[in-house]
Amino acid sequence: MAKIHLDSSVSQSVTRAVPKSAVLSCTATSAPDVYAHAIWVVVGDIRQFTLYAGDSMVVPDGATLTIWIFRKQAGQSTWTADFDLK
């Protein structure tokens, strides 16, 4: 299992290879309007998902996974999101 923490003040995105199929779960966000766009890519197929706290998605074998975090009303604040990949 891998834990992923994204913080808008440091980095709003992460990309990693996923050699075996896994489930990506958004375990917590710093505010209800924080959400993530997650995209997995395998040869010949690209899928995009929007995840809020409590949501999850399946990532297939051999995928490249990219996650971005956003906030609907960001202003000058920072925000965070936590994910489990297992």
N, C-alpha and C positions, 0 to 999 in steps of 0.2 A: 504494500500500500504506500502511496506517496501523498503527502500533504502539500498543498499549494496555497500560498498566501499572496494575494495581490494587494498592493497599496498604491493609490493614485498619486501619492507624492514621490514615489520611487519609480514604479513602472506599472503601467496599466495593461500590460500584456505579457504572455509567456507562450513559448512554443516548445513542444517536446515530442519525441518519438515514442510511440506506444507499440512495442513489439508483439504483445499478446492482447487479446480482447479484454476490455476493462469497462468499468462503470465510473463515470465522472459525476460526482454529487456536489452541489453547492451547499455547504453545511451551515454557513453563516455569512451575513452581510452587516455592515455597520449602520445601515438605515434601510427602511422598507423600499425605498425607490432605487436602491443599488441593484444592478442586474449585470449579467454577463452574456456575451455572445461567444459561443464556442463553435469552432469549425474543425471537422476532421476531414482529412484528405487521404484517399488511397488511390491507386492507379485507376483512372477512369471514373471516379466517384468523389463528389464533394457534398458534404451535408453541413448545414448551419442550424444551430439551436439557440434559443434564448432561455437562460436559466435565472431563476430567482431563488432565494434561500429555500431549501427543501426540495428543489427540483434535481433530477438526474437524467443522464443520457448514456447510451451504450456507445463505446468507441471500438471499432473492429480491429482485428489483427493487422499489424503493419501500418497503422495510420500515423499521420502527423497531426497533432492536436494543437490548435492555437486558441487561447482564451483572452478576451479583452473584457475589462470591467468599465461600466458606465454608471452615471447617476443622472436621473431625470432633471433634478434641480440642483446642480452642483454648486453654483456660486463660487466662492473662494475656498470652500471647505475641502478637506481630503476625505476619502472613503476607502473602505477595505472590503474584500471578499475572501472567504476561505473555501477550499475545495478538497475533496478526497478523490483519489484515483486508485481504484482497487479492482 
